[in-house]
Amino acid sequence: MVGTKHHGDMQDNAVEAHPGDVITQVQTAAQNSLPYRPNVVLINAGANDCKQQLDIPNAGARMRAMIEDILNYDGMQKTTIILSTLIPSSDPQTAANIPAVNEQYRELVTTMRKEDVSIVLAEMNPPTSVAEHNLISWPLDYTTNDQADPTHPNDCGYSKMARIWYDAINEAYDQDLIVKAGVMAASETCEGGSCNMVGVLYARKD
């Protein structure tokens, strides 16, 4: 785990997370972590664009620009991107815009895979419920009891998201997409623990 921020009480808790940021702001903030040259990047962004009703038809284009920015950084051309769809929201305006953004993200992953980009979709909010895939479905298995506020999950909600991230990373691993991490241009250590805390999930392939 790498990043300029630390959150939570897990041993390896570095992250590049910026609550309240829209996609373009996340793109700018992501520059802070690129010198670490991670081999897997998890992206969950766009809920604030939905809340602010910010150019919804072009959310996918902004996400593509951010992903390309990451992959164009020196030494990160083979980095695997795990892009998630947006989780449900109980804020009416946010909820109204989420389906359109999520569909753009699904199409973006499909398109970029055809372009030989190492990218996998973490489906957080399927258009139809597919319970056997452990997907979040509102309001069946993700409810207001899982929320800290209308947009953000509480610990229970985050645990449901974590399962989907886990499955998506394993999907990338099974498809042989995860390569060895690049040499860091920034200093980062795994204070108090190991960088490979989930075992085979984070095994790095040459």
MOZIPE-V782499 format. One record per helix or strand of 3 or more residues. SS is the DSSP state (alpha for helix, beta for strand). FROM is the first residue (numbers start at 0). TO is the last residue. If there is no record, write none. Layout:
# MOZIPE-V782499
ss=SS from=FROM to=TO
ss=SS from=FROM to=TO
This chain:
# MOZIPE-V782499
ss=alpha from=22 to=33
ss=beta from=39 to=42
ss=alpha from=46 to=50
ss=alpha from=55 to=70
ss=beta from=79 to=83
ss=alpha from=91 to=113
ss=beta from=118 to=121
ss=alpha from=130 to=132
ss=alpha from=143 to=145
ss=alpha from=154 to=173
ss=alpha from=198 to=201
